[in-house]
Amino acid sequence: MSKGLSLWFAVSSIILLTAAAISISYSAWLAILLGLLSVGNIGWGFVVKARQRRS
């Protein structure tokens, strides 16, 4: 995985996790949604890395 792409996944994951942490005090459903989105984003980063390594 290129450095730019890995930086993108790292920064976007940090932003999503920060938004989830902030939203805990406002809405539990929003916090759960943002938490799931951040886990999905991290997982998608691993998928992209594995696909690029395979080809």
N, CA, C and O of each residue as an XYZ file, in Angstrom:
220
protein
N       0.853     -1.172      0.000
C       0.000      0.000      0.000
C       0.896      1.230      0.000
O       1.886      1.287      0.729
N       0.545      2.208     -0.817
C       1.344      3.428     -0.888
C       1.221      4.220      0.418
O       0.279      4.045      1.192
N       2.181      5.075      0.628
C       2.172      5.865      1.858
C       0.993      6.827      1.900
O       0.420      7.072      2.961
N       0.639      7.366      0.753
C      -0.494      8.286      0.709
C      -1.810      7.604      1.051
O      -2.640      8.158      1.771
N      -1.992      6.391      0.526
C      -3.223      5.655      0.795
C      -3.290      5.208      2.255
O      -4.350      5.270      2.878
N      -2.170      4.764      2.793
C      -2.169      4.364      4.203
C      -2.379      5.573      5.114
O      -3.014      5.458      6.163
N      -1.849      6.729      4.718
C      -2.091      7.949      5.486
C      -3.564      8.322      5.440
O      -4.125      8.761      6.443
N      -4.195      8.151      4.279
C      -5.629      8.442      4.147
C      -6.447      7.583      5.095
O      -7.317      8.098      5.798
N      -6.180      6.271      5.126
C      -6.936      5.388      6.010
C      -6.662      5.715      7.477
O      -7.573      5.649      8.302
N      -5.437      6.060      7.806
C      -5.119      6.394      9.193
C      -5.834      7.661      9.638
O      -6.430      7.693     10.714
N      -5.779      8.699      8.823
C      -6.385      9.979      9.183
C      -7.908      9.863      9.223
O      -8.548     10.381     10.138
N      -8.494      9.181      8.224
C      -9.952      9.047      8.218
C     -10.436      8.206      9.401
O     -11.513      8.464      9.938
N      -9.663      7.213      9.808
C     -10.043      6.416     10.974
C      -9.974      7.245     12.249
O     -10.839      7.129     13.117
N      -8.955      8.074     12.362
C      -8.818      8.929     13.543
C      -9.971      9.929     13.602
O     -10.515     10.188     14.676
N     -10.343     10.488     12.460
C     -11.448     11.448     12.429
C     -12.753     10.771     12.827
O     -13.526     11.322     13.611
N     -13.002      9.573     12.287
C     -14.233      8.861     12.629
C     -14.270      8.473     14.100
O     -15.311      8.607     14.743
N     -13.154      7.996     14.644
C     -13.118      7.624     16.055
C     -13.271      8.845     16.970
O     -13.906      8.762     18.021
N     -12.691      9.968     16.569
C     -12.844     11.193     17.347
C     -14.293     11.666     17.335
O     -14.834     12.081     18.360
N     -14.916     11.595     16.150
C     -16.321     11.982     16.055
C     -17.197     11.055     16.888
O     -18.168     11.506     17.496
N     -16.869      9.764     16.924
C     -17.631      8.828     17.744
C     -17.463      9.144     19.224
O     -18.425      9.071     19.989
N     -16.257      9.491     19.626
C     -16.018      9.823     21.033
C     -16.767     11.092     21.435
O     -17.317     11.169     22.534
N     -16.790     12.079     20.554
C     -17.494     13.322     20.860
C     -19.000     13.091     20.897
O     -19.702     13.671     21.726
N     -19.495     12.240     19.994
C     -20.940     12.042     19.898
C     -21.506     11.183     21.026
O     -22.724     11.056     21.147
N     -20.654     10.601     21.843
C     -21.146      9.805     22.975
C     -22.018     10.651     23.900
O     -23.032     10.179     24.415
N     -21.618     11.889     24.102
C     -22.380     12.741     25.012
C     -23.682     13.255     24.396
O     -24.562     13.727     25.117
N     -23.811     13.171     23.088
C     -25.016     13.675     22.422
C     -26.030     12.573     22.147
O     -27.192     12.685     22.537
N     -25.599     11.516     21.481
C     -26.537     10.476     21.076
C     -25.819      9.129     21.040
O     -24.771      8.985     20.410
N     -26.395      8.158     21.718
C     -25.783      6.825     21.734
C     -25.862      6.176     20.360
O     -24.934      5.483     19.943
N     -26.971      6.399     19.654
C     -27.112      5.788     18.326
C     -26.104      6.357     17.341
O     -25.552      5.622     16.522
N     -25.863      7.640     17.413
C     -24.871      8.254     16.542
C     -23.473      7.750     16.877
O     -22.660      7.522     15.981
N     -23.195      7.577     18.153
C     -21.894      7.055     18.563
C     -21.694      5.625     18.062
O     -20.607      5.269     17.605
N     -22.738      4.815     18.148
C     -22.656      3.433     17.662
C     -22.445      3.419     16.153
O     -21.628      2.654     15.642
N     -23.185      4.268     15.441
C     -23.047      4.339     13.989
C     -21.638      4.754     13.585
O     -21.031      4.136     12.711
N     -21.125      5.790     14.215
C     -19.776      6.250     13.890
C     -18.718      5.223     14.298
O     -17.698      5.083     13.623
N     -18.955      4.511     15.387
C     -18.028      3.452     15.785
C     -17.995      2.325     14.776
O     -16.926      1.808     14.449
N     -19.166      1.938     14.278
C     -19.221      0.896     13.250
C     -18.585      1.362     11.943
O     -17.907      0.591     11.263
N     -18.808      2.625     11.599
C     -18.174      3.163     10.394
C     -16.653      3.176     10.515
O     -15.951      2.888      9.546
N     -16.147      3.505     11.688
C     -14.699      3.532     11.870
C     -14.100      2.124     11.826
O     -13.025      1.923     11.261
N     -14.787      1.161     12.414
C     -14.306     -0.226     12.337
C     -14.354     -0.711     10.890
O     -13.444     -1.405     10.435
N     -15.412     -0.348     10.169
C     -15.498     -0.709      8.759
C     -14.408     -0.055      7.930
O     -13.867     -0.671      7.012
N     -14.084      1.190      8.249
C     -13.019      1.888      7.533
C     -11.665      1.216      7.783
O     -10.876      1.043      6.854
N     -11.403      0.846      9.014
C     -10.153      0.158      9.335
C     -10.100     -1.194      8.629
O      -9.066     -1.567      8.074
N     -11.204     -1.920      8.649
C     -11.263     -3.210      7.963
C     -11.067     -3.068      6.467
O     -10.375     -3.878      5.849
N     -11.675     -2.036      5.876
C     -11.518     -1.810      4.446
C     -10.057     -1.494      4.111
O      -9.575     -1.871      3.043
N      -9.360     -0.815      5.002
C      -7.929     -0.566      4.799
C      -7.135     -1.861      4.740
O      -6.225     -1.996      3.922
N      -7.473     -2.814      5.605
C      -6.800     -4.113      5.561
C      -7.134     -4.873      4.285
O      -6.277     -5.559      3.728
N      -8.375     -4.756      3.819
C      -8.781     -5.428      2.577
C      -8.005     -4.864      1.391
O      -7.501     -5.614      0.554
N      -7.915     -3.543      1.325
C      -7.180     -2.905      0.231
C      -5.713     -3.312      0.267
O      -5.120     -3.588     -0.776
N      -5.127     -3.352      1.453
C      -3.726     -3.751      1.590
C      -3.514     -5.180      1.123
O      -2.535     -5.463      0.432
N      -4.413     -6.088      1.488
C      -4.282     -7.486      1.087
C      -4.455     -7.639     -0.420
O      -3.746     -8.426     -1.048
N      -5.387     -6.897     -1.001
C      -5.602     -6.995     -2.457
C      -4.398     -6.458     -3.217
O      -4.012     -7.034     -4.234
N      -3.801     -5.379     -2.752
C      -2.638     -4.835     -3.432
C      -1.419     -5.737     -3.261
O      -0.581     -5.832     -4.158
N      -1.322     -6.388     -2.129
C      -0.206     -7.303     -1.908
C      -0.329     -8.538     -2.795
O       0.678     -9.080     -3.252
N      -1.563     -8.983     -3.039
C      -1.801    -10.186     -3.830
C      -1.479     -9.958     -5.302
O      -1.004    -10.876     -5.971
N      -1.724     -8.767     -5.816
C      -1.501     -8.535     -7.247
C      -0.170     -7.893     -7.566
O       0.133     -7.648     -8.733
